[in-house]
Every structure is written in structure tokens, then in C-alpha cells.
Amino acid sequence: MPQTSVVTGGAGFLGSHLCDRLLADGHRVICVDNLDTGTLENIEHIRNGQFEFVQHDVTEYVDVAGPVDYVFHLASPASPIDYLRLPLHTLKVGSYGTHNALGLAKRHRAKFLLASTSEVYGDPQEHPQSETYWGHVNPIGPRGVYDEAKRYAEALTMAYNRQQGVDTHIVRIFNTYGPRMRPHDGRAIPTFLRQALEGEPLTVFGEGDQTRSFCYVSDLIEGLVRLINAEAHEPVNIGNPGEYTILQLAETVIAVTGSTSEIVYEALPQDDPTVRRPDIGRARELLGWEPTVGLEDGLTMTLATLRPQAATPAS
């Protein structure tokens, strides 16, 4: 009998790629998603008899019939445009949703993985960021609904591990990109690619000297699969330690797309982190993991899938 994996948020960008990987590994996959930010288009290519889609909001009780071996909890609005639009729901997914997903894992004695985020480090005063850094988060700022939801989810996950004995794992995901990102989701890479393809100016916030590290989605998914089967219960950073300014990213996108777009500058959003780069020493040591796809190659692969939909209006 194949192993069964439940993926909350499985119709989203990362979740759908994880579903693909688990199916390729021979798992039965149950995708749970309320389609707030995920789409059926992300999973329409899956015609595998081992795949089941359940439209459900994880802030409500989650029940799955039959055995469950793994629970991957990826459900949450993840881009600023989404969690600023859905602030209360973002907090509920981080709290009630994580509680329900952990309860599912406990009932089935399943391994559990929480998709946390580098945003728990806030605007960091330590660089690069290691898992031992407690972060510098503004809890009442506009980004706080996402940052604090994930920080609470991490605390809840560790409590289930310590008190309830659930086999839990926490991944802190740094900026990830690749096919199936929504062109209008507000994050830098899909926004820049869409603008470049449409010949529009690329919008850089501030002076563009804030830095980010960009991990291609296949590298990230490999890290998740390794982590849930590892002995690590405390958080592990998964991200690409290559560090680029946002201006460098914009210039790279223009070069990769061959666009004639110019770069324009707008005011920096409140609490926008000035730097972001993962220390992946723990991932290297515990998982034998490190990224393999460079930024230009990753952008080229992403570009091939964005061209047909770049002009699609925002929903």
C-alpha cells in the first residue's frame, strides 16, 4: 500500500509542486485547499488515480479517512498582497489551521511538517540569518499578521512535539520562485517578469538596495521532502544563500527576457526587510541539502511558463 500524504494548501504555488513530487515518489496524495489563493489550474494536470482534491478551509476541523503517513501544512496566504487583503484569515490559518493540521497528524501518528518562513526573522539585525536568531519583528505593523501567525505556528508545532509526542518538523522558507507563481501576486520575481514581458517599467521600491535570496522551487521541494524524513525537530532554513539586491534582480530579469523596459522607483513599504540571506549550515549538515539551480537558469525556466499568461488581468 502506498504511503499517504496530506498537503494543506496543495493547490497553491508551492503546494502543487509538492503534490507533483510526492506523486512521483509513489505516494497517495490528498490535497486540501480552500482556493483563497490556490487555483484548480495548478493541479488540473494531475490525473493520477492516487490524487484526491478536497476543497476545505483548514481553520475548520480536518478529517481524513484511512491511514495518513505525512501531513505537510503549507496552507496560508503568503504574499503581501494576499495577507494584507486577508489579515484575519491569515492569523486564523496560522493558529486554528495549524492546530487542526497538527491534530490530524496526532490522530494518525503521522509525520508533520510546518511550512514556516524567513519572515519570522523580520527586518533582521543578524546577517545572514541562522535558526538560532530570534528575529526582529514588528508585531503590530501591516506585515505582523503573517509574521506573527508563523511565529505562533512554530510555537504550537514545538508544543505538540514536546507534549504530545508528534513527529514534527519546521522549515523556514526563504524567497522561492518558479512556474505557477501568479503574475499579479505582488512578489518581486513574477511582478518583474510580467512587467518585462509587457514592456512596462519594472517597479523597484526604495533605492533597490535591499537584498533577497531566491531559491528555485524544485530545490525547495527537495528540501521539504528530506526534512520531513529527518530527525530534526527544531527549525531548518531552506533557501538559496546567493544574495542579490532588488535592483540587481530587476536588471537580471531585463537581461533574461531581452526586454527594453526601464526601471522606476517607488516608496519603500513599511517594515520591508533591508536584508535577507539564509545560513543553510543546518540544512547541509542534517539533510545533505543545498540548492543546485542558479538565478538566471531558474528565471529562464520560470519565464517559459509565464509568457502565455503574463498578460492575464488580475483576478
TASUL-V559008 format. One record per residue. N is the residue number from 1. PHI is phi in radians with two decimals (* if undefined). Layout:
n->(N & N)
phi->(PHI & PHI)
//
This chain:
n->(1 & 2 & 3 & 4 & 5 & 6 & 7 & 8 & 9 & 10 & 11 & 12 & 13 & 14 & 15 & 16 & 17 & 18 & 19 & 20 & 21 & 22 & 23 & 24 & 25 & 26 & 27 & 28 & 29 & 30 & 31 & 32 & 33 & 34 & 35 & 36 & 37 & 38 & 39 & 40 & 41 & 42 & 43 & 44 & 45 & 46 & 47 & 48 & 49 & 50 & 51 & 52 & 53 & 54 & 55 & 56 & 57 & 58 & 59 & 60 & 61 & 62 & 63 & 64 & 65 & 66 & 67 & 68 & 69 & 70 & 71 & 72 & 73 & 74 & 75 & 76 & 77 & 78 & 79 & 80 & 81 & 82 & 83 & 84 & 85 & 86 & 87 & 88 & 89 & 90 & 91 & 92 & 93 & 94 & 95 & 96 & 97 & 98 & 99 & 100 & 101 & 102 & 103 & 104 & 105 & 106 & 107 & 108 & 109 & 110 & 111 & 112 & 113 & 114 & 115 & 116 & 117 & 118 & 119 & 120 & 121 & 122 & 123 & 124 & 125 & 126 & 127 & 128 & 129 & 130 & 131 & 132 & 133 & 134 & 135 & 136 & 137 & 138 & 139 & 140 & 141 & 142 & 143 & 144 & 145 & 146 & 147 & 148 & 149 & 150 & 151 & 152 & 153 & 154 & 155 & 156 & 157 & 158 & 159 & 160 & 161 & 162 & 163 & 164 & 165 & 166 & 167 & 168 & 169 & 170 & 171 & 172 & 173 & 174 & 175 & 176 & 177 & 178 & 179 & 180 & 181 & 182 & 183 & 184 & 185 & 186 & 187 & 188 & 189 & 190 & 191 & 192 & 193 & 194 & 195 & 196 & 197 & 198 & 199 & 200 & 201 & 202 & 203 & 204 & 205 & 206 & 207 & 208 & 209 & 210 & 211 & 212 & 213 & 214 & 215 & 216 & 217 & 218 & 219 & 220 & 221 & 222 & 223 & 224 & 225 & 226 & 227 & 228 & 229 & 230 & 231 & 232 & 233 & 234 & 235 & 236 & 237 & 238 & 239 & 240 & 241 & 242 & 243 & 244 & 245 & 246 & 247 & 248 & 249 & 250 & 251 & 252 & 253 & 254 & 255 & 256 & 257 & 258 & 259 & 260 & 261 & 262 & 263 & 264 & 265 & 266 & 267 & 268 & 269 & 270 & 271 & 272 & 273 & 274 & 275 & 276 & 277 & 278 & 279 & 280 & 281 & 282 & 283 & 284 & 285 & 286 & 287 & 288 & 289 & 290 & 291 & 292 & 293 & 294 & 295 & 296 & 297 & 298 & 299 & 300 & 301 & 302 & 303 & 304 & 305 & 306 & 307 & 308 & 309 & 310 & 311 & 312 & 313 & 314 & 315)
phi->(* & -1.20 & -1.24 & -1.90 & -2.06 & -1.76 & -2.10 & -1.37 & 1.26 & -1.26 & -1.69 & -1.50 & -1.01 & -1.21 & -1.05 & -1.21 & -1.17 & -1.15 & -1.00 & -0.99 & -1.15 & -1.14 & -1.10 & -1.10 & -1.47 & 1.63 & -1.40 & -1.47 & -2.14 & -1.95 & -1.67 & -1.97 & -2.74 & -1.64 & 1.14 & -1.10 & -2.15 & -1.41 & -2.43 & -1.13 & -1.04 & -1.17 & -2.10 & -1.17 & -1.34 & -1.51 & -2.02 & -1.28 & -1.11 & -1.54 & -1.93 & -2.33 & -1.83 & -2.16 & -1.43 & -2.79 & -1.64 & -1.25 & -1.26 & -1.74 & -0.89 & -1.91 & -2.28 & -2.31 & -1.37 & 1.47 & -1.23 & -2.31 & -1.77 & -2.41 & -2.18 & -1.80 & -1.73 & -1.88 & -1.11 & 2.94 & -1.00 & -2.22 & -1.80 & -0.92 & -1.09 & -1.49 & -1.32 & -1.33 & -1.39 & -2.20 & -1.13 & -1.20 & -1.16 & -1.06 & -1.14 & -1.21 & -1.13 & -1.17 & -1.74 & -1.03 & -1.11 & -1.16 & -1.03 & -1.18 & -1.19 & -1.16 & -1.07 & -1.07 & -1.11 & -1.11 & -1.07 & -1.72 & 0.92 & -1.67 & -1.25 & -2.21 & -2.23 & -1.68 & -1.47 & -1.63 & -2.63 & -1.14 & -1.13 & -1.14 & -1.47 & 1.05 & -1.58 & -1.24 & -1.77 & -2.06 & -2.55 & -1.18 & -1.63 & -1.81 & -1.15 & -1.44 & -1.36 & -1.47 & 1.66 & -2.49 & -1.90 & -1.54 & -1.22 & -1.92 & -1.33 & -1.07 & -1.43 & -1.06 & -1.09 & -1.43 & -1.03 & -1.30 & -1.06 & -1.29 & -1.11 & -1.12 & -1.05 & -1.12 & -1.09 & -1.13 & -1.11 & -1.15 & -1.15 & -1.13 & -1.19 & -1.32 & -1.62 & -1.75 & 1.31 & -1.28 & -1.39 & -1.83 & -2.52 & -2.24 & -1.94 & -1.73 & -1.53 & -1.62 & -0.75 & -2.17 & -2.52 & 2.67 & -0.98 & 1.46 & -1.18 & -1.32 & -1.02 & -1.91 & -1.44 & 1.63 & -1.48 & -1.06 & -1.15 & -1.10 & -1.14 & -1.10 & -1.10 & -1.08 & -1.08 & -1.14 & -1.18 & -1.59 & 1.26 & -1.54 & -1.10 & -1.46 & -1.59 & -1.89 & -1.57 & 1.16 & -1.67 & 1.39 & -1.63 & -1.21 & -1.94 & -2.49 & -2.13 & -2.02 & -1.92 & -1.25 & -1.05 & -1.14 & -1.14 & -1.07 & -1.09 & -1.02 & -1.12 & -1.09 & -1.13 & -1.17 & -1.17 & -1.18 & -1.76 & -1.64 & -1.59 & -1.37 & -1.94 & -1.47 & -1.00 & -2.27 & -1.25 & -2.21 & -3.06 & -1.68 & -1.27 & -1.11 & -2.02 & -2.28 & -1.28 & -1.11 & -1.13 & -1.07 & -1.07 & -1.05 & -1.14 & -1.18 & -1.09 & -1.07 & -1.17 & -1.18 & -1.48 & 1.21 & -1.36 & -1.78 & -1.05 & -1.69 & -1.92 & -2.08 & -2.10 & -2.26 & -1.09 & -1.29 & -1.14 & -1.10 & 1.13 & -1.17 & -1.06 & -1.43 & -2.45 & -2.81 & -2.73 & -1.42 & -1.51 & -1.83 & -1.00 & -1.16 & -1.13 & -1.10 & -1.26 & -1.49 & -1.98 & 1.09 & -1.92 & -2.76 & -1.19 & -2.12 & -1.82 & -1.36 & -1.08 & -1.12 & -1.11 & -1.12 & -1.12 & -1.10 & -1.18 & -1.18 & -1.00 & -1.06 & -1.63 & -1.49 & -0.91 & -1.16 & -1.90 & -1.05 & -1.56 & -1.18 & -1.14 & -1.12 & -1.47)
//
